[in-house]
Amino acid sequence: MKEGKAHRLEPRIYYYMFGPSEPALTIKSGDIVVARTRDARGFNERMESMPEEMKQHSATTLLCERDPLVGPIFVDEAEPGDALMVTIQRIKLNRNYAWSGHRSHFGSLTGETPSKRLFLNEPVPEAKFDWHLDLKKNTGTRLEDETHIMTAGSGRPLMDCVRIAQVELVKWLVDDYGFEKWEAFQVISQVGTMRIGNAVDPGYTVVGKFPKKYLAGYKIGD
């Protein structure tokens, strides 16, 4: 397909649901759209919250103000029943930190919508965790506590998440701690551990953990 015209979408309103809203942009098949998005809680690159005038509001529905959407985009000459293919060419990070978190009544052990009455775990308190992003390498630094360094692999199927977490853990030991590659692979298989950190949508996250006590010259508490 021939590459079309490039458009820059400057959102005036961010939406919290799909619906019959006025197009924010009209394009033709094959065109390229560049848009600046906000994170799941509506924060921009300077961690500024979403202004009220930029939020979607409804007179009849209480909207969950998470995962704001840009658009809608109208494709000229598209007809009902046509198949729409969207190719994401690039995602560019615009700040050197990110966050993840958890909140009550959400997660794989909570009953599904609409009842959410089945609780196999106590509701967890809402909490937010900060990550450091390397804008040159497009990596995040997924995870370290007093006793372990950790990596995370997210996706599906589950075994691919295992592979991603383990490969990244091997790379960390080689790049930062001087291990030979296959030596790192072997020692992880003996003393490393894993856990499933996330199961949603259904995507998975596997966390690979390596004990700091096996890192040369490292003492717990340093």
C-alpha positions in Angstrom: 0.0 0.0 0.0 1.3 3.4 -1.0 2.1 5.6 2.0 -0.5 8.4 2.3 -0.6 11.9 3.8 0.6 12.4 7.4 -1.7 14.0 9.9 -1.1 15.3 13.4 -4.1 14.8 15.8 -4.2 17.3 18.6 -7.0 16.0 20.9 -9.5 18.5 22.3 -11.5 15.8 24.1 -10.3 12.5 25.5 -12.9 9.7 25.5 -13.6 6.9 28.0 -15.9 4.9 25.8 -16.4 4.0 22.2 -19.5 5.7 20.8 -21.0 8.0 18.1 -18.9 11.1 18.7 -18.0 13.7 16.2 -14.7 12.8 14.3 -11.6 14.6 15.6 -9.9 14.0 12.3 -10.8 12.8 8.7 -8.3 10.8 6.8 -8.0 8.6 3.6 -7.0 5.0 3.5 -3.2 4.7 3.8 -2.8 8.0 5.6 -0.6 8.3 8.7 -1.8 9.7 12.1 0.5 11.0 14.8 -1.1 11.7 18.2 0.1 12.5 21.7 -1.6 10.3 24.2 -2.0 10.3 28.0 -1.4 7.5 30.4 -4.1 5.3 32.0 -4.9 7.9 34.6 -4.9 10.8 32.2 -1.5 12.3 33.1 0.6 13.9 30.4 4.4 13.9 30.0 4.8 16.4 32.8 2.5 14.3 35.1 -0.2 17.0 34.9 -3.7 15.7 35.3 -6.4 15.9 32.7 -8.3 19.3 32.7 -12.1 18.9 33.2 -12.8 20.5 29.8 -10.8 17.8 28.0 -12.7 14.9 29.6 -15.6 13.2 28.0 -18.8 13.7 30.0 -22.2 12.1 29.8 -25.6 13.3 31.0 -26.9 9.8 31.5 -23.8 7.7 32.4 -21.1 7.8 35.0 -17.9 7.2 33.1 -14.8 5.5 34.5 -12.0 8.0 34.0 -9.3 5.6 33.0 -7.5 4.8 29.8 -8.4 7.9 27.9 -8.8 7.5 24.1 -7.9 9.9 21.3 -10.2 10.3 18.3 -12.5 9.3 16.8 -10.9 9.2 13.3 -13.2 9.1 10.3 -11.8 7.1 7.2 -13.1 8.8 4.1 -14.8 6.5 1.6 -15.1 3.7 4.2 -18.4 1.8 4.1 -20.3 -0.2 6.7 -19.0 -3.8 6.6 -15.5 -2.8 5.4 -12.6 -4.3 7.3 -10.3 -1.8 9.0 -6.6 -2.5 9.4 -4.5 -0.2 11.6 -0.7 -0.6 11.7 1.1 0.9 14.7 4.4 2.1 13.2 6.1 3.5 16.3 5.5 4.3 20.0 7.7 7.0 21.3 8.1 7.5 25.0 7.8 11.2 26.1 9.0 11.0 29.8 11.6 9.1 31.7 9.4 7.5 34.2 6.2 5.4 34.3 4.0 3.8 36.9 2.0 0.6 37.6 -0.4 -0.1 40.4 -3.2 -2.1 41.9 -6.6 -1.2 43.4 -9.5 -2.8 45.2 -12.1 -4.9 43.3 -9.9 -5.5 40.3 -7.8 -8.4 39.2 -7.8 -12.1 38.4 -9.1 -13.2 41.8 -12.1 -10.8 41.8 -15.4 -11.8 40.3 -16.1 -10.5 36.9 -18.4 -7.6 35.9 -21.2 -6.9 36.6 -21.5 -8.6 40.1 -17.9 -8.7 41.3 -19.3 -10.6 44.3 -16.8 -13.4 44.3 -13.7 -12.4 46.3 -11.1 -15.1 46.6 -8.8 -12.5 48.2 -9.3 -9.6 50.5 -9.7 -6.3 48.5 -6.2 -4.9 48.1 -5.4 -1.3 49.0 -4.8 1.1 46.1 -1.1 1.7 45.5 1.1 3.2 42.8 4.7 2.1 41.9 7.2 4.2 39.9 9.5 2.9 37.2 12.5 4.5 35.6 12.6 4.6 31.8 15.6 4.7 29.6 14.5 6.7 26.6 17.5 5.7 24.5 17.1 2.0 25.0 13.3 2.0 25.3 13.5 0.0 28.5 12.1 0.2 32.0 13.8 -0.7 35.3 10.8 -3.4 35.8 12.0 -4.1 39.7 14.5 -4.4 42.6 14.1 -4.9 46.4 16.5 -5.5 49.2 17.0 -9.2 48.4 16.3 -9.7 44.6 16.7 -8.1 41.2 13.7 -8.8 39.0 12.6 -8.7 35.4 9.1 -9.0 33.9 7.8 -10.5 30.7 4.3 -9.6 29.6 2.2 -11.0 26.7 0.6 -14.3 25.8 0.9 -17.3 25.8 2.2 -17.7 29.3 5.4 -19.5 28.2 6.4 -16.6 26.1 6.3 -14.4 29.2 8.5 -16.9 31.0 11.0 -16.8 28.1 11.0 -12.9 28.0 11.6 -12.6 31.8 14.4 -15.2 31.7 16.2 -13.7 28.7 16.1 -10.2 30.2 17.4 -11.6 33.5 20.3 -13.2 31.7 21.1 -10.0 29.9 21.0 -8.1 33.2 23.5 -10.4 34.8 25.8 -10.2 31.8 25.6 -6.5 31.2 25.8 -5.2 34.8 27.4 -8.0 36.9 30.0 -9.5 34.6 28.5 -13.0 34.1 29.3 -15.1 31.1 26.0 -15.6 29.1 25.7 -19.4 29.6 27.0 -19.2 33.1 24.2 -16.7 33.9 21.7 -19.0 32.2 22.8 -22.0 34.3 22.9 -20.2 37.6 19.4 -18.7 37.1 18.1 -22.2 36.5 19.5 -23.2 39.9 18.8 -20.3 42.2 16.4 -18.1 40.3 12.6 -18.1 40.9 9.5 -17.0 39.0 6.0 -16.0 39.8 2.9 -15.0 37.8 2.6 -11.3 38.5 -0.5 -10.6 36.4 -3.4 -12.3 34.5 -5.8 -10.0 32.8 -7.7 -9.6 29.5 -6.2 -12.5 29.2 -2.6 -11.4 29.1 0.0 -12.5 31.5 3.1 -11.1 33.3 5.8 -13.4 34.7 8.4 -12.0 37.1 11.8 -13.5 37.1 13.8 -13.1 40.4 17.5 -13.5 41.1 18.8 -13.4 44.7 21.3 -10.6 45.3 23.3 -12.8 47.7 24.7 -14.6 44.6 26.0 -11.4 43.0 29.7 -11.0 43.4 30.7 -8.4 46.0 27.1 -7.7 47.0 26.0 -7.7 50.6 22.3 -7.5 51.6 21.7 -4.0 53.0 24.2 -2.2 50.7 
